[in-house]
Amino acid sequence: MSMINYASREINCKLVYYGPGLGGKTTNLEFVYNKVAPGSRGKMISLATETERTLFFDFLPVDLGTIRGFKVKFHLYTVPGQVYYNASRKLILKGVDGVVFVADSQIERMDANIEAMQNLYENMTQHGYDLTRIPFVIQYNKRDLPNAAPIDELQASLNPGWPVSEPARQRLTPDPYREGEYLVSQQDGQWIERAPYFEAVALTGDGVFDTLKAISKNVVKTLG
Amino acid sequence: MSGASSWSFREDDARTIQGILAGFLGESNARTAMIVDRTGQMVAVAGESPQFDPAAFASLTAADFSANDQLARMLGEPEFGALFHQGERESMYLADVARRVILVVLFDNRTTLGMVKLRVKPAVGQLTQVFTEMFSRDGTSAPGVESEFLGEAEDEIDKLFGA
């Protein structure tokens, strides 16, 4: 729920990076922090343990500048990925405008990815939000590792698609980020929609800004 | 059920809220009063301008309040309506308003916790009324952003995050 403040002419949007532990959520934010011009970003806050595991969240405000008289800001959050921090994870989702799911591509982490994805759906539902109706993108991280699972397998497990019930949206919709692929398509006679996805190596920054651009553009679209 | 339901904050809302906060600051002798929404965004600031990053402060305040809310539930309380953090020179008092926003009061030794608590109650009452009315307003009555906004925002995103 983006907040439009007509008094201070500000629009603030909350983007949350979700996913399994050690998947690269904090690394995404760190890369953004290091690359965005210092004048366009605020201080990065990390509530982490002594071993640099996220305990509560990381927070990074990024300033898009003034557009048509409104100062537009994105507030980037990560959640702690470790299973037992669910209470904090759920709190961070409050008022979310867009979600990035950072999956760990390593075959060994497939179960952890699936568990985190199920947990995301559950926590969103408990807040009364519907993940299929808000901006949502998936990032397959660590694509450089030799044990990275093929994209098709990751897609089948983590992004199989959800049914599209509104007739107006039941039409072939190309994926703007990949030629020849579709976000809304028919499968076995049923219309389904998938979240856009990106391949990434967050440590080197590959795919980090592609992911952020996609989610922030989708969030901005919901303001109109 | 959906996700992105927006709420808007108009100039007349801001004036009313500033009036309430200014009145409270005058009576309590506290330094600064802020309204932070539960998602972690700064809504209003009155009194002495804080020297810290307001965005970071707001996100931590909301997290602090939400974490304590969960602790309250574990104790069988529906919520902790207020929190107090005591420092050597600076202290802060946080109070829930309409379950949607938090009133944050910063004060030093020019006043006392007792005085802040005494004066915060009527202020919370008034703010609750304003915010309840604001949230019950039809979201579609807000003016919204201009149609050119989307295109320009996309250009800025490309510029900032690399085209």
Boltz contact constraints between the chains, C-beta under 6 A:
constraints:
  - contact:
      token1: [A, 1]
      token2: [B, 4]
      max_distance: 6.0
  - contact:
      token1: [A, 1]
      token2: [B, 5]
      max_distance: 6.0
  - contact:
      token1: [A, 1]
      token2: [B, 6]
      max_distance: 6.0
  - contact:
      token1: [A, 2]
      token2: [B, 6]
      max_distance: 6.0
  - contact:
      token1: [A, 3]
      token2: [B, 41]
      max_distance: 6.0
  - contact:
      token1: [A, 4]
      token2: [B, 6]
      max_distance: 6.0
  - contact:
      token1: [A, 4]
      token2: [B, 8]
      max_distance: 6.0
  - contact:
      token1: [A, 5]
      token2: [B, 9]
      max_distance: 6.0
  - contact:
      token1: [A, 6]
      token2: [B, 9]
      max_distance: 6.0
  - contact:
      token1: [A, 6]
      token2: [B, 10]
      max_distance: 6.0
  - contact:
      token1: [A, 6]
      token2: [B, 11]
      max_distance: 6.0
  - contact:
      token1: [A, 7]
      token2: [B, 9]
      max_distance: 6.0
  - contact:
      token1: [A, 7]
      token2: [B, 11]
      max_distance: 6.0
  - contact:
      token1: [A, 7]
      token2: [B, 14]
      max_distance: 6.0
  - contact:
      token1: [A, 12]
      token2: [B, 41]
      max_distance: 6.0
  - contact:
      token1: [A, 14]
      token2: [B, 39]
      max_distance: 6.0
  - contact:
      token1: [A, 42]
      token2: [B, 53]
      max_distance: 6.0
  - contact:
      token1: [A, 42]
      token2: [B, 55]
      max_distance: 6.0
  - contact:
      token1: [A, 43]
      token2: [B, 53]
      max_distance: 6.0
  - contact:
      token1: [A, 43]
      token2: [B, 56]
      max_distance: 6.0
  - contact:
      token1: [A, 45]
      token2: [B, 56]
      max_distance: 6.0
  - contact:
      token1: [A, 59]
      token2: [B, 59]
      max_distance: 6.0
  - contact:
      token1: [A, 61]
      token2: [B, 55]
      max_distance: 6.0
  - contact:
      token1: [A, 64]
      token2: [B, 156]
      max_distance: 6.0
  - contact:
      token1: [A, 65]
      token2: [B, 156]
      max_distance: 6.0
  - contact:
      token1: [A, 67]
      token2: [B, 149]
      max_distance: 6.0
  - contact:
      token1: [A, 67]
      token2: [B, 152]
      max_distance: 6.0
  - contact:
      token1: [A, 67]
      token2: [B, 153]
      max_distance: 6.0
  - contact:
      token1: [A, 68]
      token2: [B, 146]
      max_distance: 6.0
  - contact:
      token1: [A, 68]
      token2: [B, 149]
      max_distance: 6.0
  - contact:
      token1: [A, 87]
      token2: [B, 70]
      max_distance: 6.0
  - contact:
      token1: [A, 91]
      token2: [B, 66]
      max_distance: 6.0
  - contact:
      token1: [A, 94]
      token2: [B, 39]
      max_distance: 6.0
  - contact:
      token1: [A, 95]
      token2: [B, 39]
      max_distance: 6.0
  - contact:
      token1: [A, 97]
      token2: [B, 4]
      max_distance: 6.0
  - contact:
      token1: [A, 128]
      token2: [B, 1]
      max_distance: 6.0
  - contact:
      token1: [A, 129]
      token2: [B, 3]
      max_distance: 6.0
  - contact:
      token1: [A, 130]
      token2: [B, 1]
      max_distance: 6.0
  - contact:
      token1: [A, 130]
      token2: [B, 2]
      max_distance: 6.0
  - contact:
      token1: [A, 130]
      token2: [B, 3]
      max_distance: 6.0
  - contact:
      token1: [A, 133]
      token2: [B, 2]
      max_distance: 6.0
  - contact:
      token1: [A, 133]
      token2: [B, 3]
      max_distance: 6.0
  - contact:
      token1: [A, 134]
      token2: [B, 3]
      max_distance: 6.0
  - contact:
      token1: [A, 134]
      token2: [B, 4]
      max_distance: 6.0
  - contact:
      token1: [A, 209]
      token2: [B, 161]
      max_distance: 6.0
  - contact:
      token1: [A, 209]
      token2: [B, 162]
      max_distance: 6.0
  - contact:
      token1: [A, 212]
      token2: [B, 161]
      max_distance: 6.0
  - contact:
      token1: [A, 213]
      token2: [B, 157]
      max_distance: 6.0
  - contact:
      token1: [A, 213]
      token2: [B, 161]
      max_distance: 6.0
  - contact:
      token1: [A, 216]
      token2: [B, 157]
      max_distance: 6.0
  - contact:
      token1: [A, 217]
      token2: [B, 154]
      max_distance: 6.0
  - contact:
      token1: [A, 217]
      token2: [B, 157]
      max_distance: 6.0
  - contact:
      token1: [A, 220]
      token2: [B, 153]
      max_distance: 6.0
  - contact:
      token1: [A, 222]
      token2: [B, 4]
      max_distance: 6.0
  - contact:
      token1: [A, 223]
      token2: [B, 145]
      max_distance: 6.0
  - contact:
      token1: [A, 224]
      token2: [B, 150]
      max_distance: 6.0
